[in-house]
């Protein structure tokens, strides 16, 4: 009798101990499982309407579906993407603030800006490359017609006989759009006046209005205006032609010997602040990769001229490292400056 009354509390105690141990063991895992328990912000470091923005808005609803929480796009334009990148670099590493980084913020800017407010390598954890895109050298269709410019050779001829007369719009100093133009200038010896905007969106408005003459825009943000006949594509900046514009030559093909080896493509990918849990990073990467496999999204992106990726954090990290080397050389060789 006394034995059983004695053992009861002991058994309860053992049970309680086991439960406590189980809970302690589940601690970190349970905490991780809880992500995301509130909306997640994707910072786009450019104005709405550009490719960075278009791709972020393509991926955000897919992530919202995958995780059952809102993924909200937050545009923070300025300084060639540096304003938005800096905000994310100083955000808590808890998986609730992500960056849609670009070849500008994570490949070019370190070589171009004497004082960068963030370290593109140390301050971030690469998640996945979302897409790679060619840039397209384009003019306002009416202006090209008026100036009798039908191809890259015509453009070079006109620019050389009218030095400084043409202006070149970009989505900001140090973006691939700016650098693609600088590389073109340095290889051909033409002079154009650079006008940086706070993103492709505002630059395109001026291109369509005829206030800007030429732009080396990321293909997805210009596709609609090219299809609508407002802008005329002279060449794509990638090594190969774009399946989205198969009849448009590459700059190298169109430009003759002076432009041999010309290549200046762009890419866009998600990054988190350094120190973010690798588990969260992996979950986001897998969700993005899965959504980019869906025929609907794939088709949409390819029609816009983007090549979807969804690669691993390790692959994306290697890409960023190699891009630093490549663009440092382009910046040096082209003599590009921040205006």
RAMO-V858796 format. One line per field, one symbol per residue. burial: 1 if it has 16 or more other ideal C-beta (glycine too) atoms within 10 Angstrom, else 0. Layout:
burial=???
//
This chain:
burial=000000000000000000000000000000000011000111111111111111110111011101001010111110111111111110101111111111111111111110010101001111111111111111111011001010010011011000000101111111111111111110110101011111111111011100011111111111101100011111111100110110011111011000100111111111111001100110111011101100001000100111111111100110110011001001100101000
//
